[in-house]
Amino acid sequence: MTSLLIGTMLLGNLGICVTAQEMLARPTQVKFDSVDYKNILIWTPPTNSNFLEYYVQWKIYGEPEWMDMHSCQGIQKHHCDLSNVTSNPREWYYARVHALSVPTSSKSAWALSSRFSPRWDTKISPPVLRLNVTEKPAIVIRVKHPRPLVQKLHSSLYYKIYLKHPSGEEEVLEMECCSHKLTLKELSHKAKYCLQAQTILPLQGKSSTRSSVKCITTP
């Protein structure tokens, strides 16, 4: 009778353990958040557990083998930088993540991202705009993308320059990506000019938002 009771208790405890494992939900909203080819996998943690660690894997689309992202094994943060292993703009990638409960050692199922292309899915940030004024008067514009890799991967990249005159009229100019500067001449004296810049990728039909407005007053 005692053996029967012990056996029943052991089975009961085993049932509780299995239930706990089944109750650990997988992470949700697993997706790539990519800006200027900095490819970050992000996810939302399960709502039914605390003290979780996360394990991330990735693979190239069409390949059978999943690879561990070594810097994202047993992490507690809810994001993982996959830029180094998803850098080929010609490839498509998947990533997945699962959670491990530290107190119970129970695991969630894998949560899979959608298919990701660095070339087509990355968002492009606006360029950095620098202005100088000369005595003539003239405004010297210098534009640079914040991440050189973007210019390296897109030889057709160019910039749109939005110039707002003192009258309120807006003029749109274009500037090649590798031009060192653009000089605006024949401007009014003691007048305020405001400018913005935008990155254009014509082959991808993609553009950034405009940069923040910068204003300068001529002498």
GISULPE-V314928 format. One record per helix or strand. SS is the DSSP state (@ for helix, = for strand). FROM is the first residue (numbers start at 0). TO is the last residue. If there is no record, write none. Layout:
# GISULPE-V314928
ss/from/to
SS/FROM/TO
SS/FROM/TO
This chain:
# GISULPE-V314928
ss/from/to
@/1/22
=/27/34
=/37/43
=/51/59
=/66/74
=/78/80
=/91/100
=/106/106
=/110/111
=/115/116
@/117/120
=/122/122
=/127/133
=/137/143
@/147/152
=/157/163
=/169/175
=/181/183
=/191/200
=/205/206
=/213/216
